[in-house]
């Protein structure tokens, strides 16, 4: 192994590839961020918020299968990262709306591409999983 590669490997940084440009001390935070924005609920919430603000119940209707607990947790995490904004209106009954923040808007095209890819390849992936399950691979 060359000296530069050995030094990078020792320091915990990648010597080559897309991670090589990222300082080793940033990698843990980047993994956390990718984990957060890459989970299924975050992706779907970012996708459905693109047209404009939605209330909690509207979000729950537009993201089938999400529980109240998971919706609340995901909205809180996306808000903490600055990807969405939460606006509470002083009305009776109280009204709260969620919308994409500028940072979240920057993810929208990526998110819709991923969702579209998954939808386009649904049948192929399902067939591959079934084949793997029957062959034990």
URRA-V73591 format. One record per residue. N is the residue number from 1. SS is DSSP state (H for helix, E for strand, C for the rest). PHI is phi in whole degrees, 0 to 359 (none if undefined). Layout:
# URRA-V73591
[[N	SS	PHI] [N	SS	PHI]]
This chain:
# URRA-V73591
[[1	C	none] [2	C	291] [3	H	300] [4	H	296] [5	H	295] [6	H	296] [7	H	296] [8	H	294] [9	H	295] [10	H	294] [11	H	280] [12	C	88] [13	C	261] [14	C	283] [15	C	275] [16	C	220] [17	C	92] [18	C	294] [19	C	275] [20	C	296] [21	C	278] [22	C	262] [23	C	302] [24	H	304] [25	H	289] [26	H	264] [27	H	298] [28	H	298] [29	H	294] [30	H	295] [31	H	298] [32	H	298] [33	H	295] [34	H	296] [35	H	298] [36	H	293] [37	H	282] [38	H	266] [39	C	284] [40	H	301] [41	H	288] [42	H	298] [43	H	302] [44	H	291] [45	H	295] [46	H	300] [47	H	296] [48	H	282] [49	H	278] [50	C	303] [51	C	294] [52	C	157] [53	C	299] [54	E	225] [55	E	277] [56	H	306] [57	H	295] [58	H	293] [59	H	298] [60	H	298] [61	H	291] [62	H	274] [63	C	241] [64	C	302] [65	C	93] [66	C	279] [67	C	279] [68	H	300] [69	H	299] [70	H	290] [71	H	296] [72	H	299] [73	H	298] [74	H	294] [75	H	299] [76	H	297] [77	H	294] [78	H	296] [79	H	292] [80	H	298] [81	C	275] [82	C	80] [83	C	273] [84	E	228] [85	E	240] [86	E	244] [87	E	241] [88	E	258] [89	E	257] [90	C	280] [91	C	230] [92	C	239] [93	C	290] [94	C	300] [95	E	235] [96	E	232] [97	E	236] [98	E	241] [99	E	215] [100	E	288] [101	C	279] [102	H	308] [103	H	298] [104	H	291] [105	H	299] [106	H	295] [107	H	270] [108	H	305] [109	H	297] [110	H	297] [111	H	297] [112	H	293] [113	H	295] [114	H	297] [115	H	296] [116	H	298] [117	H	299] [118	H	298] [119	H	292] [120	H	296] [121	C	253] [122	H	310] [123	H	297] [124	H	296] [125	H	294] [126	H	300] [127	H	298] [128	H	296] [129	H	295] [130	H	296] [131	H	297] [132	H	295] [133	H	292] [134	H	280] [135	H	264] [136	C	77] [137	C	270]]
